[in-house]
């Protein structure tokens, strides 16, 4: 436990993990990790079963060397400031111009642990004051690999699981002003012949549904679990408003809670239209879809299964599913002989 090494090779740099991790101290081999405390300082403490996320860090490599170490819950970076004989370690807002926010892992001959030093001062090392459990973390000069200046990057490779989702249709909302979109358009030009144009033409009706998930817990520390780790499961229901009120629920392929992109589904069918255009006229045949939108809020009951902690972490994510869908198709026929003053002739539903 008191083994030391004569030198630290600052030329041999270790690589920071690409996933969130805990910084575990070697002090008394207790498994204590770097933890911000309520007083604004950092110390070492056991991994907390109920608030694992407050001890997680994320490294972002910097082209100048080293990496910034972001505390994933607060979004602040690990930094230091000179204070007496030591350098005080603290969390500060990200400042890419501040070299005090860049850190390197240095090999000193141990196969498990590394030294951590700021890029701005390679001989100052992340150090647990007096090598005490729960001790304050500061920067101090290299001491040949003493236990209080040895750290291990323990990666968190856990994932979140969607246990169930409650859809709150009673709080859903419908866009009361439907929109329209053209799914096909065809022109029959009979301006030159002197006889009526009688023929048939095939048009396409395309009915599109789109769905989009959004989560509202932007300031919640638990959002770390949905942003930083794999999620198993997701939204599996979409909705359409019923005539007269309420919502009709449909099952769909799973949409991940982290996928905030619009998901589109469309089906196309063809139908024939009889053209009846008088001589000297030009008609437009427009296939128009009536579009409606509705939103339904939901609560997702989640469970984070840590690769480090055996106790599952239960939490909730509030969000909503936005739905866009076609409620009907209409064939609109217009006389566009005078393009500046088109005249609508007929408007019939397509069944």
C-alpha positions as CSV (number, residue, x, y, z in Angstrom):
1,X,0.0,0.0,0.0
2,X,2.9,2.3,0.7
3,X,4.9,1.4,-2.5
4,X,6.4,4.4,-4.2
5,X,8.2,5.0,-7.5
6,X,11.4,7.0,-7.9
7,X,10.3,9.0,-11.0
8,X,7.3,10.1,-13.0
9,X,7.9,9.9,-16.7
10,X,6.2,13.0,-18.1
11,X,6.9,12.0,-21.6
12,X,4.7,8.9,-21.3
13,X,1.1,10.2,-21.5
14,X,-1.8,7.9,-20.9
15,X,-5.1,8.4,-22.8
16,X,-8.2,9.7,-21.2
17,X,-11.3,7.5,-21.5
18,X,-13.8,8.4,-24.2
19,X,-16.8,7.6,-22.0
20,X,-17.8,9.1,-18.6
21,X,-15.6,7.9,-15.8
22,X,-14.8,8.2,-12.1
23,X,-11.4,9.3,-10.8
24,X,-10.5,6.8,-8.1
25,X,-7.9,7.6,-5.6
26,X,-5.4,5.1,-4.3
27,X,-5.6,6.3,-0.7
28,X,-5.8,3.2,1.5
29,X,-7.3,1.4,-1.5
30,X,-10.8,2.3,-0.3
31,X,-12.2,2.9,-3.8
32,X,-12.9,6.6,-3.0
33,X,-13.5,8.9,-6.0
34,X,-13.1,12.6,-6.8
35,X,-16.3,14.3,-5.7
36,X,-17.4,18.0,-5.6
37,X,-18.8,18.9,-2.2
38,X,-21.4,21.5,-1.1
39,X,-18.7,23.9,0.0
40,X,-17.3,24.4,-3.5
41,X,-14.2,22.2,-2.9
42,X,-13.4,18.7,-4.1
43,X,-12.6,15.7,-1.9
44,X,-12.6,12.0,-2.2
45,X,-15.7,10.0,-1.1
46,X,-17.2,6.6,-1.7
47,X,-19.2,6.1,-4.9
48,X,-22.7,7.1,-4.0
49,X,-25.5,4.6,-4.7
50,X,-28.3,7.2,-4.9
51,X,-26.4,10.0,-6.8
52,X,-23.8,8.2,-8.9
53,X,-24.0,11.0,-11.5
54,X,-22.5,13.7,-9.3
55,X,-19.2,11.8,-9.4
56,X,-18.9,11.4,-13.1
57,X,-16.4,13.2,-15.4
58,X,-16.0,13.5,-19.1
59,X,-12.7,14.2,-20.9
60,X,-12.6,16.3,-24.0
61,X,-9.1,16.3,-25.8
62,X,-7.6,19.7,-26.6
63,X,-5.3,20.4,-29.6
64,X,-2.8,22.1,-27.3
65,X,-2.4,18.8,-25.3
66,X,-4.2,17.2,-22.4
67,X,-8.0,17.4,-22.1
68,X,-10.6,19.4,-20.2
69,X,-12.3,17.4,-17.5
70,X,-16.0,18.3,-17.3
71,X,-18.2,17.5,-14.3
72,X,-21.1,16.0,-16.2
73,X,-23.9,17.2,-13.9
74,X,-22.9,20.9,-13.5
75,X,-21.1,21.2,-16.9
76,X,-18.2,23.0,-15.1
77,X,-14.6,22.1,-15.8
78,X,-11.9,21.0,-13.3
79,X,-9.5,23.9,-12.8
80,X,-7.0,25.3,-10.2
81,X,-5.9,28.6,-8.8
82,X,-2.7,29.5,-6.8
83,X,-3.3,29.6,-3.0
84,X,-0.4,29.8,-0.7
85,X,2.1,26.9,-1.0
86,X,-0.6,24.7,-2.8
87,X,-2.9,25.2,-5.7
88,X,-6.6,25.1,-4.9
89,X,-8.6,22.8,-7.1
90,X,-12.1,23.9,-8.1
91,X,-14.9,23.8,-10.7
92,X,-15.2,26.7,-13.0
93,X,-17.3,27.6,-16.1
94,X,-15.7,26.3,-19.3
95,X,-13.0,28.7,-20.6
96,X,-11.2,27.3,-23.6
97,X,-8.5,30.0,-23.3
98,X,-7.7,28.9,-19.7
99,X,-4.8,26.4,-19.7
100,X,-5.5,25.8,-16.0
101,X,-8.5,23.8,-17.2
102,X,-6.4,21.3,-19.2
103,X,-5.2,18.0,-17.6
104,X,-2.9,15.2,-18.5
105,X,-2.5,11.6,-17.3
106,X,1.2,10.7,-16.7
107,X,2.7,7.3,-16.4
108,X,5.0,6.7,-13.5
109,X,5.5,2.9,-13.7
110,X,2.4,1.6,-12.2
111,X,0.2,-0.7,-14.3
112,X,-3.1,0.5,-12.8
113,X,-2.7,4.1,-11.5
114,X,-1.5,7.3,-13.1
115,X,-0.5,10.8,-12.0
116,X,-2.8,13.7,-13.0
117,X,-1.2,17.1,-13.6
118,X,-2.4,20.3,-15.2
119,X,-1.0,21.1,-18.6
120,X,0.0,24.5,-17.2
121,X,2.3,23.0,-14.5
122,X,3.4,19.4,-15.1
123,X,5.2,19.2,-11.8
124,X,2.1,19.9,-9.7
125,X,-0.1,16.8,-9.2
126,X,-3.7,16.1,-8.2
127,X,-3.2,15.2,-4.5
128,X,-5.4,14.2,-1.6
129,X,-4.4,16.3,1.4
130,X,-2.6,14.3,4.1
131,X,-3.7,11.0,2.4
132,X,-6.9,10.9,4.4
133,X,-10.2,9.4,3.4
134,X,-12.7,12.2,2.6
135,X,-9.6,14.4,2.3
136,X,-9.6,17.7,0.3
137,X,-8.1,17.5,-3.2
138,X,-5.5,20.0,-4.2
139,X,-2.3,20.3,-6.3
140,X,1.0,19.5,-4.7
141,X,4.5,18.7,-5.9
142,X,5.4,15.2,-7.1
143,X,6.2,12.8,-4.3
144,X,7.5,9.7,-6.0
145,X,4.1,8.1,-6.5
146,X,2.8,8.3,-2.9
147,X,-0.7,6.8,-2.6
148,X,-2.4,10.2,-2.3
149,X,-1.2,11.3,-5.8
150,X,-2.2,8.1,-7.7
151,X,-5.5,7.9,-9.6
152,X,-7.3,5.4,-11.7
153,X,-9.8,6.3,-14.5
154,X,-12.7,3.9,-13.8
155,X,-15.1,4.0,-16.8
156,X,-18.9,3.9,-16.4
157,X,-20.3,1.7,-19.2
158,X,-23.8,1.3,-17.7
159,X,-27.0,1.9,-19.6
160,X,-30.6,3.1,-19.0
161,X,-33.6,0.9,-19.5
162,X,-37.1,2.2,-20.1
163,X,-39.3,0.2,-17.6
164,X,-42.6,1.8,-18.7
165,X,-44.1,4.9,-20.2
166,X,-47.3,6.6,-19.1
167,X,-49.0,8.7,-21.8
168,X,-51.1,11.6,-20.5
169,X,-53.7,11.9,-23.2
170,X,-55.9,14.0,-20.8
171,X,-53.3,16.8,-21.1
172,X,-52.8,16.4,-24.9
173,X,-53.3,19.2,-27.3
174,X,-54.5,19.4,-30.9
175,X,-53.6,22.1,-33.5
176,X,-57.1,23.6,-34.2
177,X,-56.0,25.0,-37.6
178,X,-55.2,22.1,-40.0
179,X,-52.7,22.7,-42.7
180,X,-52.5,21.5,-46.3
181,X,-49.7,20.0,-48.4
182,X,-49.7,19.0,-52.1
183,X,-48.6,15.4,-52.6
184,X,-49.0,15.4,-56.5
185,X,-49.7,18.0,-59.2
186,X,-50.4,17.6,-62.9
187,X,-51.3,20.1,-65.7
188,X,-53.5,19.3,-68.6
189,X,-52.9,21.9,-71.4
190,X,-55.5,22.1,-74.1
191,X,-55.0,25.7,-75.2
192,X,-54.0,24.9,-78.8
193,X,-56.5,22.2,-80.0
194,X,-60.1,23.2,-80.9
195,X,-61.7,20.1,-79.4
196,X,-62.1,19.1,-75.8
197,X,-59.4,17.0,-74.2
198,X,-60.8,13.7,-72.8
199,X,-58.3,11.3,-71.4
200,X,-57.2,9.7,-68.1
201,X,-54.2,10.4,-65.9
202,X,-52.7,8.5,-63.0
203,X,-52.0,10.6,-59.9
204,X,-50.3,9.7,-56.6
205,X,-51.7,10.2,-53.1
206,X,-49.0,10.2,-50.4
207,X,-50.1,10.1,-46.8
208,X,-47.3,11.1,-44.4
209,X,-47.1,10.6,-40.6
210,X,-44.3,12.2,-38.6
211,X,-43.4,11.9,-34.9
212,X,-40.9,13.8,-32.8
213,X,-39.8,13.2,-29.2
214,X,-38.7,16.0,-26.9
215,X,-37.6,15.8,-23.2
216,X,-38.3,18.6,-20.8
217,X,-35.8,17.9,-18.0
218,X,-33.1,20.2,-19.4
219,X,-31.9,21.2,-15.9
220,X,-32.2,17.8,-14.2
221,X,-29.0,16.1,-13.1
222,X,-30.7,12.8,-14.1
223,X,-30.7,14.0,-17.7
224,X,-27.0,12.8,-17.7
225,X,-28.3,9.2,-17.9
226,X,-30.2,9.9,-21.1
227,X,-27.5,12.1,-22.7
228,X,-24.3,10.1,-21.9
229,X,-25.3,6.5,-21.9
230,X,-27.1,3.9,-24.1
231,X,-30.8,3.6,-23.6
232,X,-32.8,0.4,-24.1
233,X,-36.4,1.0,-25.1
234,X,-38.3,4.2,-25.9
235,X,-41.6,5.7,-27.1
236,X,-43.7,3.0,-28.8
237,X,-47.0,4.8,-29.2
238,X,-48.2,7.6,-31.6
239,X,-51.4,9.4,-31.5
240,X,-54.1,11.0,-33.7
241,X,-57.0,13.2,-32.5
242,X,-60.4,11.6,-32.7
243,X,-63.4,13.5,-34.2
244,X,-65.4,14.8,-31.3
245,X,-62.5,14.7,-28.8
246,X,-59.9,12.4,-27.4
247,X,-57.0,10.5,-29.0
248,X,-56.5,7.3,-30.9
249,X,-53.4,5.5,-29.9
250,X,-51.3,3.4,-32.4
251,X,-48.2,1.2,-31.8
252,X,-45.1,2.2,-33.8
253,X,-41.5,1.1,-34.0
254,X,-39.5,2.2,-30.9
255,X,-38.3,5.8,-31.0
256,X,-35.4,6.4,-28.6
257,X,-35.7,9.1,-26.0
258,X,-32.4,10.5,-27.2
259,X,-33.6,10.7,-30.8
260,X,-35.1,14.2,-31.1
261,X,-35.1,14.2,-34.9
262,X,-38.4,14.0,-36.7
263,X,-39.3,10.4,-37.7
264,X,-41.3,10.2,-40.9
265,X,-43.5,7.4,-42.2
266,X,-45.3,7.6,-45.5
267,X,-47.5,5.4,-47.7
268,X,-48.3,6.1,-51.4
269,X,-51.2,4.9,-53.5
270,X,-52.2,5.8,-57.1
271,X,-55.6,6.6,-58.6
272,X,-56.9,7.6,-62.0
273,X,-58.4,10.9,-62.9
274,X,-60.6,11.6,-65.9
275,X,-59.4,14.7,-67.7
276,X,-62.2,16.9,-69.2
277,X,-60.6,20.1,-70.4
278,X,-62.4,22.3,-72.9
279,X,-60.6,23.5,-76.0
280,X,-58.5,26.6,-75.3
281,X,-58.2,25.9,-71.6
282,X,-55.5,24.7,-69.2
283,X,-56.4,22.9,-66.0
284,X,-54.3,21.9,-63.0
285,X,-55.0,18.8,-61.0
286,X,-53.7,19.1,-57.4
287,X,-53.8,16.2,-54.9
288,X,-54.0,17.9,-51.5
289,X,-53.5,16.3,-48.1
290,X,-55.1,17.9,-45.0
291,X,-52.6,17.8,-42.2
292,X,-53.3,17.9,-38.5
293,X,-51.0,18.0,-35.5
294,X,-51.3,16.9,-31.9
295,X,-49.0,16.6,-28.9
296,X,-49.3,14.1,-26.0
297,X,-47.1,14.4,-22.9
298,X,-45.6,11.3,-21.2
299,X,-43.6,10.2,-18.2
300,X,-40.9,7.6,-18.8
301,X,-40.0,5.5,-15.8
302,X,-36.3,4.7,-16.2
303,X,-33.7,2.5,-14.5
304,X,-29.9,3.1,-14.8
305,X,-27.9,0.0,-14.4
306,X,-24.3,1.0,-13.5
307,X,-21.2,-1.0,-14.4
308,X,-19.7,0.1,-11.1
309,X,-22.7,0.3,-8.7
310,X,-24.8,-2.8,-8.1
311,X,-27.8,-0.9,-7.0
312,X,-30.0,0.3,-9.9
313,X,-30.7,4.0,-10.1
314,X,-34.4,4.8,-10.7
315,X,-35.5,8.1,-12.2
316,X,-38.1,9.7,-14.4
317,X,-38.0,11.6,-17.7
318,X,-40.8,14.0,-18.6
319,X,-41.4,14.6,-22.3
320,X,-43.9,14.7,-25.1
321,X,-44.5,13.1,-28.5
322,X,-45.5,15.4,-31.3
323,X,-47.6,13.9,-34.1
324,X,-48.3,15.1,-37.6
325,X,-50.7,13.1,-39.8
326,X,-53.0,13.3,-42.8
327,X,-56.8,13.3,-42.1
328,X,-57.9,13.2,-45.7
329,X,-57.1,13.7,-49.4
330,X,-58.8,16.1,-51.8
331,X,-58.5,16.5,-55.6
332,X,-58.6,20.2,-56.4
333,X,-59.2,21.1,-60.1
334,X,-58.3,24.7,-61.2
335,X,-58.5,26.6,-64.4
336,X,-55.1,28.2,-64.8
337,X,-55.5,29.4,-68.4
338,X,-55.0,32.9,-66.9
339,X,-52.0,32.1,-64.6
340,X,-52.5,35.4,-62.7
341,X,-56.1,34.6,-61.9
342,X,-56.5,30.8,-61.4
343,X,-60.1,29.7,-60.9
344,X,-61.0,26.8,-58.6
345,X,-63.5,24.5,-60.4
346,X,-64.0,21.5,-58.2
347,X,-62.8,20.1,-54.9
348,X,-63.6,16.5,-54.2
349,X,-62.4,14.0,-51.6
350,X,-60.3,11.1,-52.8
351,X,-61.4,7.8,-51.3
